[in-house]
């Protein structure tokens, strides 16, 4: 008589936490690849325990989230050193809307819906960029409390600080967000400005581009040393317009398309069906205040058709 393995009644519940863990880790790290690594390590730690140890955990979901958060905190600490060695500017990894999600890693199978990041204000490029300016502890306290509604007592366990200290960290982080966030622009209005920018870029129309850009606008590009791009931010609307028009003239073969980038209207540039650039925008008072151009191919895998 052959023994059949006893089904793990809690397995589906454990696996169902994957999307929550991906969403949490991506917001904490700004990198989908790093988030996937964190989730993999989190599950490895779960399955390294005996069945008795697993059964003793009252809330597996809470345990997984706590472990993932601690791993993220460690990754954030080491990421600062890595980014100091990064060639050029480092921009958080952009993610498409779920219906455009294609693939995460080279050779990966069709993506699991659980690997998709839920797109809301807390995943906009502008929000993630401000998070990058924070200390790891500030970032963890803000994201866990304000986005995922963790009580400060639980955040204290994760960060190794007191609840009062975590409350102050979140408060400090919140002030940074408020100082950096422009008044909200309706999505339809944003989309119209991005569409006009696309048309002006395709026409290499410097005057039209200047009219769409804030005079103090900034363009930040991220090539990671793997493709040619500006190593430092370009400041000023006129300077950006001239640079964009020149890029348009030199790359007439690129196909520009409007896409949702991190939940906001954005653009992608493709050559022969392969995405070579993703553009995210921050718009304030009817003009483009910031453009983030991600060109590092390692950050564009979810956007590239296979």
C-alpha positions as CSV (number, residue, x, y, z in Angstrom):
1,X,0.0,0.0,0.0
2,X,1.4,3.4,-1.0
3,X,1.3,6.2,1.5
4,X,0.0,9.5,0.1
5,X,1.3,12.8,1.4
6,X,-1.1,14.5,3.8
7,X,-2.2,17.8,2.1
8,X,-1.0,20.9,3.9
9,X,-4.2,22.6,4.8
10,X,-2.4,25.9,5.4
11,X,-0.4,25.8,2.1
12,X,-2.9,27.8,0.1
13,X,-3.2,30.4,2.9
14,X,0.6,30.7,2.9
15,X,0.9,31.0,-0.8
16,X,-2.0,33.5,-0.9
17,X,0.2,35.9,1.1
18,X,2.6,36.3,-1.8
19,X,0.9,39.3,-3.4
20,X,0.9,41.1,-0.1
21,X,4.6,40.4,0.4
22,X,5.5,41.6,-3.1
23,X,3.5,44.8,-2.6
24,X,5.1,45.4,0.8
25,X,8.7,44.6,-0.4
26,X,8.4,46.7,-3.6
27,X,7.3,49.8,-1.7
28,X,10.1,49.3,0.9
29,X,12.8,48.7,-1.7
30,X,11.7,50.4,-4.9
31,X,13.0,47.4,-6.9
32,X,10.8,44.6,-8.2
33,X,13.8,42.3,-8.6
34,X,14.9,42.9,-5.0
35,X,11.3,42.5,-3.8
36,X,11.1,39.1,-5.5
37,X,14.3,38.0,-3.8
38,X,13.0,39.1,-0.4
39,X,9.8,37.1,-0.9
40,X,11.7,34.1,-1.9
41,X,13.9,34.3,1.1
42,X,10.9,34.8,3.4
43,X,9.3,31.6,2.1
44,X,12.6,29.8,2.4
45,X,12.6,30.7,6.1
46,X,9.1,29.5,6.5
47,X,9.7,26.1,4.9
48,X,13.0,25.7,6.9
49,X,10.9,25.4,10.0
50,X,9.4,22.1,11.2
51,X,5.7,21.5,10.8
52,X,5.4,21.8,14.6
53,X,7.1,25.2,14.5
54,X,4.8,26.3,11.7
55,X,1.7,25.1,13.5
56,X,2.7,27.1,16.6
57,X,2.5,30.4,14.7
58,X,-0.9,31.9,15.3
59,X,-0.9,34.1,12.2
60,X,1.3,32.8,9.4
61,X,0.5,35.9,7.3
62,X,1.6,38.3,10.0
63,X,4.8,36.2,10.5
64,X,5.6,36.3,6.8
65,X,5.1,40.0,6.6
66,X,7.2,40.6,9.7
67,X,10.0,38.5,8.3
68,X,9.9,40.2,4.9
69,X,9.9,43.6,6.5
70,X,13.0,42.7,8.5
71,X,14.8,41.4,5.4
72,X,13.9,44.6,3.6
73,X,15.3,46.6,6.4
74,X,18.6,44.8,6.1
75,X,18.5,45.2,2.3
76,X,17.9,48.9,2.6
77,X,21.0,49.2,4.8
78,X,23.2,47.5,2.2
79,X,21.5,49.2,-0.8
80,X,22.9,52.6,0.2
81,X,26.4,51.3,-0.3
82,X,25.5,49.6,-3.6
83,X,23.9,52.8,-4.9
84,X,26.9,54.9,-4.1
85,X,28.7,52.6,-6.6
86,X,25.9,52.8,-9.1
87,X,26.8,54.5,-12.4
88,X,24.7,57.6,-12.8
89,X,21.4,58.3,-11.0
90,X,19.4,55.5,-9.4
91,X,15.7,55.6,-10.0
92,X,13.2,53.1,-8.5
93,X,12.2,50.3,-10.9
94,X,9.0,51.2,-12.8
95,X,6.1,48.8,-12.9
96,X,3.3,48.6,-15.6
97,X,-0.3,48.3,-14.8
98,X,-1.4,44.6,-14.3
99,X,-3.0,44.3,-17.8
100,X,0.4,45.2,-19.3
101,X,2.5,43.0,-17.0
102,X,4.6,40.7,-19.1
103,X,7.6,39.1,-17.4
104,X,9.7,39.6,-14.3
105,X,13.0,37.7,-14.9
106,X,14.7,36.4,-18.0
107,X,13.3,33.0,-18.9
108,X,10.5,33.3,-16.4
109,X,7.2,31.6,-17.1
110,X,3.9,33.5,-17.5
111,X,3.7,35.8,-14.5
112,X,1.6,34.8,-11.5
113,X,-1.1,37.4,-10.7
114,X,0.3,37.3,-7.1
115,X,3.5,38.9,-8.4
116,X,1.7,42.0,-9.6
117,X,2.0,45.2,-7.6
118,X,-1.2,46.9,-6.7
119,X,-1.0,50.4,-8.1
120,X,-2.0,53.3,-5.9
121,X,-0.6,56.7,-4.8
122,X,1.9,54.9,-2.5
123,X,3.6,53.4,-5.6
124,X,3.8,56.5,-7.8
125,X,7.3,57.3,-8.9
126,X,7.3,60.7,-7.1
127,X,6.4,58.9,-3.8
128,X,9.1,56.2,-4.3
129,X,11.7,58.9,-5.0
130,X,10.9,60.7,-1.8
131,X,11.2,57.4,0.1
132,X,14.7,57.0,-1.3
133,X,15.7,60.2,0.5
134,X,14.7,58.7,3.9
135,X,16.7,56.5,6.3
136,X,15.8,52.8,6.2
137,X,14.0,53.1,9.5
138,X,11.9,56.1,8.4
139,X,10.9,54.4,5.2
140,X,9.9,51.2,7.0
141,X,7.9,53.0,9.7
142,X,6.1,55.2,7.1
143,X,5.2,52.4,4.7
144,X,4.2,49.9,7.3
145,X,2.0,52.3,9.2
146,X,0.6,54.7,6.6
147,X,0.3,52.3,3.7
148,X,-0.3,48.9,5.3
149,X,-1.8,50.1,8.7
150,X,0.6,48.2,11.0
151,X,0.4,49.4,14.6
152,X,3.5,51.0,15.9
153,X,3.9,48.2,18.5
154,X,4.5,45.7,15.6
155,X,6.7,48.1,13.7
156,X,8.8,48.4,16.9
157,X,9.4,44.7,16.9
158,X,10.5,44.8,13.3
159,X,12.9,47.8,13.6
160,X,14.1,47.1,17.1
161,X,13.0,50.5,18.4
162,X,10.3,51.6,20.8
163,X,6.8,52.3,19.5
164,X,7.3,56.0,20.4
165,X,10.4,56.1,18.3
166,X,8.6,54.5,15.4
167,X,5.8,57.0,15.7
168,X,8.4,59.8,15.5
169,X,10.1,58.2,12.5
170,X,6.8,58.0,10.6
171,X,6.0,61.6,11.5
172,X,9.3,62.8,10.2
173,X,8.9,60.8,7.0
174,X,5.3,62.2,6.6
175,X,6.7,65.7,6.8
176,X,9.1,64.9,3.9
177,X,6.3,63.5,1.8
178,X,4.1,66.6,2.4
179,X,7.0,69.0,1.6
180,X,7.7,67.2,-1.7
181,X,4.2,66.5,-2.9
182,X,2.6,69.0,-5.3
183,X,-1.2,69.6,-5.3
184,X,-2.9,66.7,-6.9
185,X,-3.6,66.9,-10.6
186,X,-6.6,64.9,-12.0
187,X,-5.5,61.8,-13.9
188,X,-7.3,62.9,-17.1
189,X,-5.5,66.2,-17.1
190,X,-2.1,64.5,-16.4
191,X,-2.8,62.1,-19.3
192,X,-3.5,65.1,-21.6
193,X,-0.2,66.8,-20.7
194,X,1.7,63.5,-21.2
195,X,0.0,63.0,-24.6
196,X,1.0,66.6,-25.6
197,X,4.5,65.9,-24.5
198,X,4.7,62.8,-26.6
199,X,3.5,64.6,-29.7
200,X,6.0,67.5,-29.1
201,X,8.8,65.0,-28.6
202,X,7.9,63.1,-31.8
203,X,7.9,66.4,-33.7
204,X,11.1,67.5,-32.0
205,X,9.3,70.8,-31.3
206,X,11.4,72.6,-28.7
207,X,8.9,75.5,-28.3
208,X,6.0,73.1,-27.6
209,X,8.2,71.1,-25.1
210,X,9.2,74.3,-23.3
211,X,5.5,75.2,-23.0
212,X,4.7,71.9,-21.3
213,X,7.6,72.0,-18.9
214,X,7.9,74.0,-15.6
215,X,10.8,76.5,-15.9
216,X,12.5,74.7,-13.0
217,X,11.7,71.2,-14.2
218,X,14.2,68.4,-13.8
219,X,14.9,65.3,-15.9
220,X,16.6,62.4,-14.2
221,X,17.8,59.4,-16.3
222,X,18.9,56.0,-15.1
223,X,21.0,53.8,-17.4
224,X,22.9,52.0,-14.8
225,X,26.1,52.2,-16.8
226,X,24.5,49.7,-19.3
227,X,23.2,52.2,-21.9
228,X,24.2,55.7,-22.8
229,X,22.3,58.4,-20.9
230,X,22.8,61.6,-18.9
231,X,24.7,60.7,-15.8
232,X,23.5,63.8,-13.9
233,X,20.0,65.4,-13.8
234,X,19.2,68.0,-16.5
235,X,17.8,71.2,-14.8
236,X,15.5,73.8,-16.4
237,X,12.6,73.5,-18.8
238,X,14.5,74.9,-21.8
239,X,17.5,72.7,-21.3
240,X,15.3,69.6,-21.0
241,X,13.3,70.6,-24.1
242,X,16.5,70.9,-26.2
243,X,17.9,67.7,-24.9
244,X,14.6,65.8,-25.5
245,X,14.3,67.2,-29.1
246,X,17.9,66.2,-29.8
247,X,17.1,62.7,-28.5
248,X,14.1,62.5,-30.7
249,X,16.1,63.5,-33.7
250,X,18.7,60.9,-33.1
251,X,16.2,58.1,-32.4
252,X,13.6,58.5,-35.1
253,X,13.1,54.8,-35.2
254,X,11.7,54.7,-31.6
255,X,7.9,54.1,-31.1
256,X,6.4,56.1,-28.3
257,X,3.3,54.8,-26.5
258,X,1.2,56.1,-23.7
259,X,1.2,53.7,-20.7
260,X,0.4,53.7,-17.1
261,X,3.7,53.9,-15.2
262,X,3.4,53.1,-11.4
263,X,-0.3,54.0,-11.5
264,X,0.2,57.4,-13.3
265,X,0.1,58.4,-17.0
266,X,3.5,57.8,-18.6
267,X,5.3,56.9,-21.8
268,X,7.3,54.0,-23.1
269,X,9.8,54.0,-26.0
270,X,10.2,50.8,-27.9
271,X,12.6,49.6,-30.7
272,X,11.6,46.5,-32.6
273,X,9.0,45.6,-29.9
274,X,11.5,45.9,-27.1
275,X,11.0,48.6,-24.4
276,X,14.2,50.7,-24.2
277,X,12.9,53.5,-22.0
278,X,10.1,54.1,-19.5
279,X,9.1,57.7,-18.6
280,X,7.3,58.7,-15.4
281,X,6.2,62.2,-14.8
282,X,5.3,64.5,-11.9
283,X,2.9,67.3,-12.9
284,X,2.1,70.4,-10.9
285,X,0.0,73.4,-11.8
286,X,-0.5,72.2,-15.3
287,X,3.1,71.7,-16.2
288,X,5.7,68.9,-16.0
289,X,7.8,69.3,-12.9
290,X,9.9,66.2,-13.1
291,X,10.6,63.5,-15.7
292,X,12.2,60.2,-14.7
293,X,13.6,58.2,-17.6
294,X,14.5,54.7,-16.8
295,X,16.7,53.1,-19.4
296,X,18.6,50.5,-17.4
297,X,17.5,47.3,-19.3
298,X,17.7,45.3,-16.0
299,X,14.8,47.5,-14.7
300,X,12.7,47.1,-17.9
301,X,12.1,43.4,-17.9
302,X,8.4,43.6,-16.9
303,X,7.9,45.9,-19.9
304,X,9.7,43.9,-22.6
305,X,7.6,41.6,-24.8
306,X,9.0,38.1,-25.2
